Amino acid sequence: MTGTFDDIPYGGRVRKGLEDELWSAALLHRAFSRLRYFVQKQADPSDVESLAAPDRTMLEATRRWFRRNRTPLAVSVGVVGAGYVVTQYVMGKINDARERMSSDRIAKENLRRRFEQNQEDCTFTVLALLPSATTNILEAMNTERITYEIQKMKGQTKSLKSGSGSPPSIADTTMTEDDGRSMVSSSVQSESGVHASQMTVPAPTSAAVGGAAEGAQQDGGAAAQKSRKSKRQLWDDLTISSITRAFTLLYTLALLTMLTRVQLNLLGRRSYLSSVISLATGTAQATISLENNDDDGLDQPYGNDFETNRRYLTFSWWLLNEGWKELGQRVEAAVRQVFGHLSPRDLLSFEQFSELTLAVRKAVEGATPEERRAAKWLPYLLPPRDKEDHVLRESGILEESTVMLSESATSQSSPSSSPAVRRLLDETSDLIESPSFTHVLTLILDAGFSLLVDKKLSSAAFDKPDLAESEPRTSQVVVLLPKILSVLTRQAHIIGNGMPNEYLQEMEQVADLEGFAAVVYSSNWENEIHHDDEGIMASAVDVRASDVPRASQGTAATFPSQTQGLTQGTGEESLVMVNPQSSFENAWGRAVDSK
């Protein structure tokens, strides 16, 4: 068989593959040749540019695009950058505000807790100090002794009548009527806790009875008239003593409550300021120490000076032992003026006794708002400056050696004239003489007298369980004066020694008392810090007293409510304020302002 190589199918495919391989090898050889040529001959730059022309074109296009859009791009970049910066700034401020709010909340909670604890301390302090004043007042105004004398005289009169066979004279008949009134007093005296069976009345012997009968026969009506006059004097003394003692205890309780609020809140403010200064300067301890080192910190400018605090609190001794005497004389003079014309046979209604009580209060406190603001309560609460060392000596604060040194030294070296104690006493005096003090004192006296007259006396003496339901009937009910006196005698012991003390609880329900305490606790920071040598300033946090209903008014024994606020019409600023904008009256207005 004859033919060509192409006619063979398999051989044709092999030749086609060889041709493709030869062509690829030729192209590769050409590429390597050109590369070797450029490397060896250092190819012309124009040839390089021709090779890099596509890349340059792309870069030029990109550059032209950026050039055309440079303003929008710059604005976009600026907006994004500014947004980032602002976002970071806002987030930082939010975090700072959150931390500050958390710190403020903790500080306010700490201040509120300290303030509430301080008010509880005030209550317990009053309950601890009140029995001392009560004992002195009960011993000085011994109503039970006068009652015993009246009953003793009644027993002697009965013995005199049993030993005499003659018919009673007119004087003896009058005496018998008085004895009947005495029986009324004896029957109700059991309510006051001093029953007739508890009083030891010596039984007259037969010789004494015979001597009394013989003396009566000799002297006749003269002796009876003398005895009748003595009994009337005893009844007058009993009337004045019973009313004066109850009213004096009420005034003493109110003044002790106010004085304790001032003293402990001033010291509480100093203690809180000391803790704030310690935190601000980084001197606070990392842990809480249970050891009492108050008396060791002599370098502390604020509430950690134990000796200063102890001497300052000791001045409440004056009210408990001396101040109540002048106060009792003032109340007794008013009671004699109002109740002096009454006799044990008089019948009184609830309204009449309420009006007489109101008259006594007007004589003691003042009849008008101006007179009440001008009333001087400071002499009853704090001693004069020349008797301050006497108070420290009598209270046992000063030792005998210290007393000898203080008596021989000048007034500058007096223990009571240290700068810290002097500042506290001066600020206390300014607070007591402020119109706000008188206003709050009037309100808590309203609450105390309302409890005594409207509740205790009305239910015990006039048999009136509820004022709203039996108001018309009460105005018609009249009772003998001895029944009213017996209720007052019993209430005097409750006012002074009651546990729990209803009268103190009623006074503490007055919202203005807490507002006054809040003002004392949270004001005058500038003056306190002004005496610090380091000059560290701290911001005060306002404490607003919660609004609670005031004491009920409208009764005859309650003082008329003052129509003018403390921030209006007074035209005065507290002497303890340094900054006029943070005056005592302005702080008072913030504390009692309604929400």
C-alpha positions in Angstrom: 0.0 0.0 0.0 1.3 3.4 -1.0 0.4 6.8 0.6 1.6 10.0 2.5 2.3 10.5 6.2 -0.7 12.8 6.5 -3.0 10.1 5.4 -2.2 8.2 8.6 -4.5 9.5 11.3 -2.3 8.7 14.2 0.7 10.2 12.6 -1.1 13.4 11.7 -2.0 14.0 15.3 1.6 13.5 16.4 2.8 16.0 13.9 0.3 18.6 15.0 1.4 18.3 18.6 5.1 18.8 17.7 4.3 21.9 15.8 2.5 23.4 18.9 5.4 22.6 21.1 7.9 24.1 18.6 5.8 27.3 18.5 5.6 27.7 22.2 9.4 27.1 22.5 9.9 29.8 19.9 7.8 32.3 21.8 9.5 31.6 25.0 12.9 31.9 23.4 11.9 35.2 21.9 10.7 36.5 25.3 14.0 35.5 27.0 15.9 37.1 24.2 14.2 40.4 24.6 14.6 40.3 28.4 18.3 39.5 28.0 18.6 42.3 25.5 17.1 44.9 27.9 19.2 43.7 30.7 22.4 43.7 28.8 21.9 46.9 26.8 20.2 48.8 29.6 17.1 49.3 27.6 16.0 52.8 26.6 13.7 54.6 29.1 11.2 55.2 26.4 10.8 51.5 26.1 10.2 51.2 29.9 7.7 54.0 29.8 5.9 52.2 27.0 5.8 49.1 29.2 4.6 51.1 32.4 2.1 53.2 30.4 -1.0 51.3 31.6 -0.1 51.6 35.3 0.6 55.3 34.9 -2.7 55.8 33.2 -4.4 54.2 36.2 -2.6 56.3 38.7 -3.3 59.5 36.8 -7.0 58.6 36.6 -7.0 58.0 40.4 -5.2 61.3 41.0 -7.6 63.2 38.9 -10.6 61.7 40.7 -9.2 62.6 44.1 -8.5 66.1 42.8 -12.0 66.5 41.6 -13.6 65.2 44.9 -11.1 66.6 47.4 -13.7 69.0 49.0 -16.4 66.3 49.6 -13.7 64.0 50.8 -12.3 66.6 53.2 -15.7 67.4 54.5 -16.5 63.7 55.0 -13.2 63.1 56.8 -13.8 66.1 59.0 -17.3 65.1 59.8 -16.2 61.6 60.7 -13.3 62.8 62.8 -15.4 65.4 64.6 -18.1 62.9 65.2 -15.6 60.5 66.7 -14.2 63.2 68.9 -17.6 64.5 70.0 -18.7 60.9 70.7 -15.7 60.3 72.9 -16.2 63.6 74.7 -19.9 63.0 75.3 -19.2 59.5 76.5 -16.6 60.9 78.9 -19.0 63.5 80.2 -21.8 60.9 80.6 -19.4 58.7 82.6 -18.3 61.6 84.7 -21.9 62.7 85.3 -22.8 59.1 86.2 -20.0 58.9 88.6 -20.8 62.3 90.1 -24.5 61.4 90.4 -23.5 58.2 92.1 -21.2 60.1 94.5 -23.8 62.7 95.2 -26.4 60.0 95.9 -24.0 58.3 98.2 -23.2 61.6 99.9 -26.8 62.5 100.3 -27.7 59.1 101.6 -24.9 59.4 104.1 -26.0 62.8 105.1 -29.6 61.7 105.5 -28.6 58.7 107.5 -26.4 60.8 109.8 -29.2 63.4 110.2 -31.9 60.8 111.0 -29.5 59.1 113.5 -28.8 62.5 115.0 -32.5 63.1 115.6 -32.9 59.7 117.3 -30.0 60.6 119.5 -31.8 63.9 120.4 -34.9 61.9 121.5 -32.9 59.5 123.7 -30.9 62.4 125.1 -34.1 64.3 126.1 -35.5 61.1 127.8 -32.2 60.7 129.7 -32.0 64.3 130.9 -35.7 64.9 131.6 -35.9 62.9 134.9 -33.3 65.1 136.5 -35.3 68.3 135.9 -38.5 66.4 136.8 -37.1 65.4 140.2 -36.1 69.0 141.0 -39.5 70.4 139.9 -41.5 67.8 141.9 -39.5 68.4 145.0 -39.9 72.2 144.7 -43.6 72.1 143.9 -44.7 69.3 146.2 -48.4 69.2 145.5 -48.8 65.9 147.3 -47.5 67.5 150.5 -50.2 70.2 150.3 -52.8 67.5 149.7 -51.6 65.6 152.7 -51.8 68.8 154.9 -55.4 69.3 153.7 -56.4 65.7 154.6 -54.5 65.9 157.9 -56.5 69.0 158.8 -59.7 67.3 157.8 -58.8 64.4 160.2 -58.1 66.8 163.0 -61.4 68.6 162.4 -63.3 65.3 162.7 -61.4 64.4 165.9 -62.3 67.8 167.3 -66.0 67.3 166.5 -66.1 63.8 168.0 -64.6 65.2 171.3 -67.0 68.1 171.7 -70.6 67.5 172.7 -71.8 71.0 171.9 -73.7 71.5 168.6 -71.6 72.8 165.7 -71.4 76.5 165.2 -71.6 78.4 161.9 -67.9 78.2 161.5 -67.9 74.5 162.1 -70.7 74.1 159.5 -68.6 76.0 157.0 -65.7 73.9 157.8 -67.8 70.8 157.2 -68.7 72.1 153.7 -65.0 72.6 153.0 -64.4 69.1 154.2 -66.9 67.9 151.7 -64.9 69.5 149.0 -61.8 67.8 150.4 -63.6 64.5 150.1 -64.0 65.2 146.4 -60.3 65.8 146.1 -59.5 62.7 148.0 -61.8 60.6 145.8 -60.1 61.7 142.6 -56.7 61.8 144.1 -56.4 58.1 143.5 -56.2 58.9 139.8 -53.0 60.9 140.4 -51.2 57.9 141.8 -51.2 59.3 145.4 -54.1 57.6 147.2 -55.2 58.7 150.6 -54.4 55.2 151.9 -50.7 55.8 150.9 -50.6 58.9 153.1 -49.7 58.2 156.7 -52.0 60.3 158.8 -51.2 60.0 162.5 -54.2 59.0 164.6 -55.0 61.4 167.4 -54.7 59.9 170.9 -57.3 60.4 173.6 -55.2 62.9 175.4 -54.7 64.9 172.2 -58.5 64.7 171.6 -59.2 65.9 175.1 -56.7 68.7 174.8 -58.1 69.7 171.4 -61.6 69.7 172.8 -60.6 71.8 175.8 -58.8 74.3 173.6 -61.8 74.5 171.4 -64.1 75.2 174.3 -61.7 78.0 175.6 -61.0 79.7 172.3 -64.5 79.1 170.7 -65.1 80.4 167.3 -61.6 82.1 167.1 -59.8 78.8 166.7 -62.3 77.6 164.1 -61.9 80.8 162.1 -58.1 80.4 162.2 -58.4 76.8 161.0 -60.8 77.8 158.2 -58.4 80.5 157.0 -55.5 78.1 157.0 -57.4 75.6 155.0 -58.4 78.2 152.4 -54.7 79.1 152.1 -53.8 75.5 151.6 -56.4 75.2 148.8 -55.1 78.3 147.1 -51.6 76.8 147.3 -52.8 73.5 146.0 -54.5 75.2 143.0 -51.4 77.3 142.1 -49.0 74.4 142.7 -50.9 71.8 140.7 -51.3 74.1 137.6 -47.9 75.7 137.9 -46.1 72.3 138.2 -47.8 70.8 135.1 -47.3 73.9 133.0 -43.6 74.3 134.1 -42.9 70.7 133.2 -44.4 71.3 129.8 -42.3 74.4 129.2 -39.2 72.6 130.5 -39.8 69.6 128.2 -40.2 71.9 125.2 -37.1 74.0 126.0 -35.0 70.9 126.7 -36.2 69.5 123.3 -35.2 72.6 121.5 -31.8 72.9 123.3 -30.9 69.3 122.6 -31.8 69.7 118.9 -29.5 72.7 118.7 -26.6 71.1 120.5 -26.6 67.7 118.9 -27.2 69.0 115.4 -24.3 71.5 115.8 -22.0 68.7 116.9 -23.4 66.4 114.2 -22.6 69.1 111.6 -19.1 69.3 112.8 -18.7 65.5 112.8 -20.0 65.3 109.2 -17.8 68.2 108.1 -14.8 66.4 109.6 -15.5 63.3 107.6 -15.9 65.3 104.4 -12.6 67.1 105.0 -10.9 63.7 105.7 -12.1 62.3 102.5 -11.2 65.4 100.5 -7.6 65.4 101.9 -7.1 61.7 101.6 -6.6 61.3 105.3 -9.4 58.9 105.9 -8.6 55.4 107.0 -9.2 52.7 104.5 -11.0 50.6 107.1 -13.5 51.4 109.8 -12.0 51.4 113.3 -14.2 50.4 116.2 -11.9 51.9 118.7 -12.9 55.3 120.2 -10.1 57.7 119.5 -12.2 60.8 119.7 -10.4 62.1 122.8 -7.0 61.4 121.2 -7.5 63.5 118.1 -6.4 66.8 119.6 -5.4 68.1 116.2 -8.9 67.7 114.7 -10.6 71.0 114.0 -14.0 69.5 113.8 -16.2 67.0 115.7 -13.5 64.7 117.0 -12.5 66.8 120.0 -14.1 64.7 122.7 -13.3 67.1 125.5 -14.8 70.1 123.6 -18.0 68.1 122.9 -18.3 67.0 126.4 -17.9 70.4 127.9 -20.3 71.9 125.4 -23.0 69.3 126.1 -22.6 69.9 129.9 -24.2 73.3 129.6 -27.6 71.6 129.5 -27.1 71.3 133.3 -28.1 74.9 133.6 -31.7 74.3 132.4 -32.0 71.1 134.5 -30.9 72.6 137.7 -31.1 76.4 137.6 -33.0 77.6 134.5 -36.2 75.9 135.4 -36.4 77.9 138.7 -36.7 81.2 136.9 -39.0 79.6 134.4 -41.2 78.3 137.2 -41.4 81.7 138.8 -42.5 83.2 135.5 -45.1 80.5 135.1 -46.3 80.8 138.7 -46.7 84.5 138.4 -48.9 84.0 135.3 -50.9 81.2 137.0 -51.5 83.4 140.1 -52.7 86.2 137.9 -55.2 84.0 136.0 -56.2 81.3 138.5 -55.7 83.2 141.7 -59.4 84.1 142.1 -60.7 80.6 141.9 -61.8 78.6 145.0 -62.3 74.8 145.4 -66.1 75.3 145.2 -65.9 76.8 141.7 -67.3 74.9 138.8 -65.5 75.2 135.5 -66.4 74.1 132.0 -63.9 72.8 129.4 -64.1 76.1 127.5 -63.5 78.2 130.6 -60.4 76.2 131.6 -59.1 76.3 128.0 -59.5 80.1 128.0 -57.7 80.4 131.3 -54.8 78.2 130.0 -54.5 80.3 126.9 -54.4 83.4 129.2 -51.5 81.9 131.1 -49.6 81.1 127.9 -50.1 84.7 126.7 -48.7 86.0 129.9 -45.7 83.7 129.7 -44.9 83.7 126.0 -46.5 86.9 124.8 -49.9 87.9 123.5 -48.9 89.0 120.0 -46.4 87.7 117.4 -44.1 90.7 118.1 -44.1 89.9 121.8 -43.4 86.2 121.2 -40.5 87.1 119.0 -39.2 89.4 121.6 -39.4 86.8 124.4 -36.1 86.0 126.0 -35.6 82.3 126.5 -31.8 82.4 126.6 -31.4 83.0 130.4 -33.3 79.7 131.0 -31.2 77.6 128.6 -27.6 78.9 129.0 -25.8 80.5 131.9 -24.3 84.0 131.8 -20.7 84.1 130.9 -19.5 84.7 134.4 -21.2 81.5 135.6 -20.0 79.1 132.9 -17.2 77.8 135.0 -19.7 77.3 137.8 -21.7 75.1 135.6 -18.7 73.0 134.6 -17.7 72.7 138.3 -21.1 71.7 139.5 -21.6 69.2 136.8 -18.3 67.5 137.7 -16.5 68.2 134.5 -13.7 70.1 136.1 -11.5 68.4 138.6 -10.6 70.1 141.9 -7.2 71.1 140.6 -8.6 72.5 137.5 -11.1 74.4 139.5 -8.4 76.0 141.6 -6.5 77.0 138.6 -9.6 78.4 136.8 -10.5 80.4 139.9 -7.1 82.0 140.1 -6.6 82.5 136.4 -8.0 85.1 134.2 -11.0 84.8 132.0 -8.8 84.0 128.9 -7.5 80.9 130.6 -11.0 79.7 131.7 -11.8 76.2 130.6 -15.1 77.3 129.1 -13.5 80.0 127.0 -11.6 77.7 124.6 -12.1 78.8 121.0 -14.0 75.7 120.0 -16.4 75.8 123.0 -16.8 79.6 122.7 -17.8 79.3 119.1 -20.3 76.6 119.9 -21.8 78.6 122.8 -22.0 81.8 120.7 -23.7 80.1 117.8 -26.1 78.4 120.2 -27.0 81.7 121.7 -27.6 83.2 118.3 -29.9 80.3 117.4 -31.9 80.6 120.6 -32.4 84.3 120.1 -33.5 83.9 116.5 -37.2 84.3 115.5 -37.2 80.8 114.1 -36.4 79.3 117.5 -39.4 81.1 119.1 -41.7 80.1 116.2 -40.8 76.4 116.5 -41.0 76.6 120.3 -44.5 78.0 120.1 -45.6 75.2 117.7 -44.3 72.4 120.0 -45.9 74.1 123.0 -49.2 74.1 121.0 -48.8 70.4 120.5 -48.0 69.8 124.2 -50.8 71.9 125.6 -53.2 70.4 123.0 -52.4 66.9 124.3 -52.8 68.0 127.9 -56.0 70.0 127.7 -57.8 68.7 124.6 -57.1 65.0 125.1 -56.0 64.1 128.6 -58.0 66.7 130.7 -61.1 66.6 128.5 -61.4 62.8 128.8 -60.3 62.4 132.4 -62.0 65.4 134.0 -64.9 66.2 131.7 -65.6 62.5 130.7 -65.3 63.4 127.0 -63.9 60.6 124.9 -64.0 62.3 121.5 -63.9 66.0 120.8 -65.7 65.8 117.4 -68.6 63.7 118.7 -69.3 65.4 122.0 -68.3 69.0 121.4 -71.8 70.5 122.2 -72.1 68.4 125.3 -68.6 69.3 126.6 -69.4 73.0 126.5 -72.2 72.3 129.0 -70.4 70.0 131.4 -68.9 71.6 134.4 -66.8 70.0 137.1 -65.3 71.1 140.4 -61.8 72.6 140.4 -60.4 69.8 142.6 -61.2 67.2 139.9 -59.2 69.3 137.3 -56.3 69.6 139.8 -56.2 65.9 140.4 -55.8 65.2 136.6 -53.1 67.9 136.3 -51.3 66.3 139.3 -51.3 62.9 137.6 -50.3 64.3 134.2 -47.3 66.1 135.8 -45.7 62.8 136.6 -46.5 61.5 133.1 -44.9 64.6 131.5 -41.7 64.2 133.5 -41.3 60.5 133.7 -43.5 58.9 131.1 -42.0 56.0 129.2 -42.7 56.3 126.4 -43.3 60.0 126.8 -46.5 60.9 125.0 -45.8 64.6 125.2 -42.4 64.3 123.7 -43.7 62.2 120.9 -46.5 64.7 120.2 -43.9 67.6 120.1 -41.7 65.6 117.7 -44.6 65.2 115.3 -44.4 68.9 114.5 -42.8 69.2 111.1 -41.2 72.6 111.8 -39.1 71.0 114.6 -37.4 68.6 112.1 -37.1 71.5 109.6 -35.4 73.6 112.3 -33.0 70.8 113.1 -32.3 70.4 109.3 -31.4 74.1 109.1 -29.0 73.9 112.1 -27.4 70.8 110.6 -27.0 72.0 107.1 -26.4 75.8 107.4 -23.4 78.0 108.4 -20.9 75.7 106.8 -18.9 78.8 105.7 -18.5 80.1 109.2 -17.4 76.6 110.4 -14.8 76.2 107.7 -13.7 79.8 108.1 -12.0 78.8 111.4 -10.0 76.0 109.7 -6.4 77.0 109.3 -6.0 75.0 106.0 -9.0 76.8 104.5 -10.5 73.7 103.0 -13.9 74.4 101.5 -16.7 71.9 101.2 -20.1 72.2 99.7 -23.2 71.8 101.8 -26.0 69.6 100.9 -29.6 70.8 101.5 -31.7 68.7 103.7 -35.4 69.2 103.2 -37.7 68.2 106.0 -40.6 66.0 104.9 -44.0 67.7 105.2 -46.2 66.2 107.8 -49.5 67.6 109.1 -49.0 70.2 111.7 -50.5 70.0 115.2 -54.2 70.4 115.4 -55.3 74.0 116.0 -58.6 75.6 116.7 -58.8 74.7 120.4 -58.9 77.2 123.1 -55.6 76.0 124.7 -53.7 76.3 121.4 -51.9 79.4 120.4 -53.2 81.2 117.3 -51.1 80.3 114.3 -48.7 82.9 113.1 -49.9 84.5 109.9 -46.5 85.7 108.8 -43.7 83.4 107.6 -40.3 83.5 109.0 -38.8 84.9 105.9 -41.3 87.8 105.8 -41.9 90.6 108.2 -39.0 89.9 110.4 -36.5 92.1 108.7 -33.7 90.3 110.5 -30.9 88.0 109.6 -29.4 85.4 111.8 -26.2 86.5 113.6 -24.6 83.1 112.9 -24.6 83.5 109.1 -21.6 84.7 107.2 -23.0 84.9 103.7 -26.2 87.0 103.5 -27.5 84.8 100.7 -27.4 81.8 103.0 -29.1 83.5 105.9 -30.8 81.5 108.6 -34.3 82.6 107.5 -33.6 81.6 103.8 -32.3 78.2 104.9 -35.3 77.8 107.1 -37.6 78.6 104.2 -36.0 75.9 102.1 -36.3 73.4 104.9 -40.0 73.8 105.5 -41.1 74.7 102.0 -43.8 72.5 100.7 -42.9 70.3 97.8 
